[in-house]
Amino acid sequence: MPSKLFSSYTMRGLTLANRIVLSPMCQYASEDGKATDWHMMHLGQYACSNIGLIITEACGVEPKGRISPWCLGLYNDETEAALARVIAFCKAQGDSRFGVQLAHAGRKSSVTPSFTIREAVSPDKGGWIPRSPSFYTDGVHPDPEPMDDAALEEVKAAWVDSTRRAARIGVDLIEMHFAHGYLVNEFMSPLINTRNDRYGGSRENRMRYGLDIFAACRAAFPAERPMGVRISAVDWVDGGWSIDDSVALAIELKKLGCDYICTSSGGNSLAQKITAGPGYQVPFANAVRTGAGVATMAVGQITEPQQAEDILQSGQADMIAIARRLLANPRWAWMAAVHFQEFLKYPPRYRVCHPKMGPALNFTDTKEKKQQLLHMFQAEQQVSTKAWG
């Protein structure tokens, strides 16, 4: 049976060569929100590794929307130009498609990077006062300022502006970050949102701000390019956001033109009790896919090729997002292809890695032998999907 992991997948006018997705991972390597050479290197290695879809780390839609002062942004001409340079380079390297994750960290912003001791960054040290739907303090993040009507409109406009900037620099897809206790997720969770206006109280009201943002951004993004949403499917706290809430949210997002839901979890409360383990969030993807009739992207401790394949074959998700395992092994897709005897089109400079090229071709071979082997390799690319045997 052909591997589903290496089958193509189409959303609107975008077709992915396979269903492997690089999950967004914060790098804390930006300068005033601008992408740097680190991002060129970090994302470039995946552009040469046959990943179906590469999604950048979270890009703040305004300076205060970044997790830290060192996080990526897409909110002015300078950040747009810097990210455009990286994406143009990466898209030129292979068949991978590129997405940008737009985000606002809300009350969980203005902190130090995750690979250090996490603590608040005060305004006098380059930080800021975070925004939040309601006042909430946890002893780790800076105390936030609740958003009034003017702030709500300002932030929504920032999301739309970043969406237009993403469209201009040629991204193939936008993923909106509504998860992990960041701003929109804060509005949705009853653990954080204690407002008494049209954005607080009932589930319908708590979902309203995120749905308004999505609708405005969907209208600003080209219709032929897909847009998805990453959610925290559950809060992992009694009385918090539940999987039933996530299905209800997904139904509404689908009505607005959402093309997929990536089902992560948690992040709102330090009281969360997560039952983690291999594929522990896959049931959330299945529940949303079944309950809302929308495509899902599974994420969380998916590390092995057969594990990813089984998730897809069982119909629990449509795509597989991988983070830490791809960070440790950027060529994970190549190893998976060997496992399933699938043939990949390597970047030309890496063709010596192919089992039928590497052992047979070296610098001492004659020009005629090199040409003969190259022709053989090119012929296999055209006619064979199982050239590993």
BASEKE-856161 format. One record per residue (C-alpha): x, y, z. Coordinates in steps of 0.1 Angstrom, whole numbers, plus 5000, padded with zeros to 4 digits. Layout:
BEGIN
XYZ ...
//
This chain:
BEGIN
500050005000 501450344991 502450565020 499850825029 502551035046 504151085012 500851144993 500051494982 497551714999 495552004985 493952295002 492352564979 495052644953 497952494973 499152144969 501751994993 504051724980 503651535012 501851565046 504951635067 504751985083 507452165102 505752285133 506452645143 509352675168 510353005184 514053085179 514453405199 517053515173 515353825158 516654185160 513754435167 511354175153 513454135121 514453795107 518253735107 520753505091 519853255118 516353225103 517953185069 519952895082 517252745104 514452745078 516852685048 517852345061 514252235060 513752375025 516352135014 514851835033 511651755014 509251885041 505751935026 504952245045 507352475065 505652705089 507752985105 507853045141 505153275156 505353625141 503953895163 501354115147 502554405168 505754465189 503754395221 502454075205 505853905206 506653655234 509953825240 511954125227 513953875206 510953715188 510053755152 507454005140 505554105109 504254445117 506254715097 508154755065 511454655081 510154325095 508354255063 511554305042 513654085065 511153795064 510653835026 514453775021 514353455041 511153315025 512353404989 515653214996 513952915011 511252884984 513852874957 515552564972 513052294966 509352184965 508452275001 505652525006 505852805031 503452925058 503653205083 502253165118 500753495129 500453545166 499853775196 501253655229 498753865250 499453845288 502253595282 504553845265 507554045275 509553755289 513053605284 513553315259 512452965268 516052825267 516953055297 515453095331 512053245321 511353575338 509653905330 511354175310 510554515324 509954815302 513254975312 515054665299 513254665265 509954495276 506454635278 503154605296 501254305280 497754315268 495054075281 491254025280 491154055318 493654115346 495453785355 498653725373 500653405377 503953525393 505953455361 504653695334 504354065338 500954185351 498854265320 496654555311 493054455303 492054565267 489354835262 487354875230 490155085214 492754825221 490554545207 490154735174 493854825173 494954465178 492454335153 493754585127 497254465135 496254105126 494854225093 497954435085 500254145091 498053925069 498354165041 502154175046 502353795046 500453795013 502854044998 505953845006 504553534989 503753295017 501553005006 499552975038 498853155070 498352975104 496753185131 497953115166 494953085188 496652835213 498952795242 497553065265 498253355241 495853635234 493053475214 493253165235 493053385266 489753525253 488353175248 489253025282 487053085312 490153055333 491453385320 488553575305 486353735332 484954015310 481354115313 480854255278 480154095245 483553925246 483053755280 480753515298 479253265275 481253045252 479753225222 480953555236 484453425245 484853295209 483753615194 487053805193 488953525177 486253465151 486153835143 489853845138 489853535116 487053665095 488853995089 492153825081 490453575058 488953865038 492454025035 494253715023 494053584987 491153344983 493253084966 495653054995 494652855026 494452975061 494452745092 494252795130 496252635158 494152585189 494652455224 491952185223 491752165261 493052365290 493852045311 492152215340 488752135355 486252415345 488552525316 488252505278 487152155267 487251945236 483552005231 484352375231 487052315205 484552125182 482152415185 484952665177 486052455147 482552455133 482352825134 485852865119 484952635091 481952855082 484353145079 486752965055 489252795078 490952525059 492452325088 492752305126 496052215143 495152065176 497652135204 496652185240 497252365273 499152685281 496652895300 497152785335 500052675357 497552445373 497252235342 497751855346 498751725312 498751355305 501551345280 502951055259 503550955223 500751105202 498851225233 497151505213 496051295184 492651215199 491951595198 492651605161 490351315156 487551465177 487751795158 487951635124 484951405132 482851665151 483451965129 484051805095 487252005090 490751895081 493151865110 496851865117 498051635145 500951755166 502651655198 505251375204 504851235169 508351105163 508450785142 507550745105 505250455111 503550635140 502750935116 501550695089 499250515112 497650835123 496950935087 495850585076 493350565105 491750895095 492551075127 494251365109 495151495075 498651625081 501351565107 503151855123 506551775138 508752005159 511451865182 512151555162 512751775131 514852005152 517051715161 517051555126 516251805098 516451505073 513651315091 511651305058 514551125041 514650865068 510850825066 511150785028 513650505032 511250335057 508350345032 510550285001 509350614987 511550804962 512251174969 513651434946 516751544964 518351894959 520951834932 523851914955 522651634979 522151364953 525251184965 523151084995 520950864973 521650494979 522250434941 524350734937 526550764968 528450434967 528750444929 529950794922 533150954934 535651224922 537950974905 535250834881 535450924845 533251194830 531450924810 530650724841 529451024860 527151124831 525850774828 524950754866 523451104864 521150994835 520150684855 519250894885 517251144865 515350864848 514450714882 513051044893 510751054863 509450704863 509850544897 508350614931 510050314946 513750334937 515050244971 514849864968 
//
